[in-house]
Amino acid sequence: MRLFIAIELPDAVKRLLGGLRVDIPGARWVPPEQIHLTLAFLGEVDEAALERLTGELARIRVPEFRLCFSGTGCFPDRRRPRVLWVGLEPHPRLKHLAAVVQESVLACGIPREERPFSPHITLARLRLSPSRGCDAFLDRQPQQQLPPFPVREFILFQSRLTPQGALHTPVRGFPLAGADAVGVA
């Protein structure tokens, strides 16, 4: 199974993020229902590793928290954009959650992704660096129109590649520690 671990966003926030779409030749925009915050991409994982992984992930205890959006950006850089994204303000609990998820993945013998965790939500992928259109997206300040959202769980997803794009199916959700016990920051 091709797997990744992510935080699901509320539907209303996904719709608002979908509304940030601008006309950029060659851009493949993520459908709003598929928008998520990736904590770890695992790639192909066999059944035995999947069983160990779900056990490891179930042991994670991180308190609930809220995330706020920051500006827009692109990878690798503005001269050669290949991925357009919306950033998130740094939050220590998000950083901690990403780190313990990565530890759980490694404990199961699943190789670590090479890139360090960078909190962002991918909205579009570009086949070619366009000569126009990206500035209209990159110059936006979406944090003023995007509300903060609560993070109460993370989810192990299966990703199936199709000609129309990837289809993401939840395999299992893992709740964070409740707000009543520790308070939501």
FENKA-V133144 format. One line per field, one symbol per residue. ss: DSSP state (h for helix, s for strand, l for the rest). burial: + if it has 9 or more other ideal C-beta (glycine too) atoms within 8 Angstrom, else -. A space follows every 50 residues. Layout:
BEGIN
ss: ???
burial: ???
END
This chain:
BEGIN
ss: lsssssssllhhhhhhhhllllllllsssllhhhlsssssssssllhhhh hhhhhhhhllllslssslsssssssllhhhllsssssslllhhhhhhhhh hhhhhhhllllllllllllssssssslllllllhhhhhlllhhhllllss slssssssssssllssssssssssslslhhhhlll
burial: -++++++-+---++++++-+---+--++-+-+-+++++++-+--+---++ -+++-++--+-++++++-+-++++------+++++++++-+-++++++++ ++-+++-+-+------+-++++++++---+--++-+++-+-++--+--++ +-+++++++--------+-++--+-++------+-
END
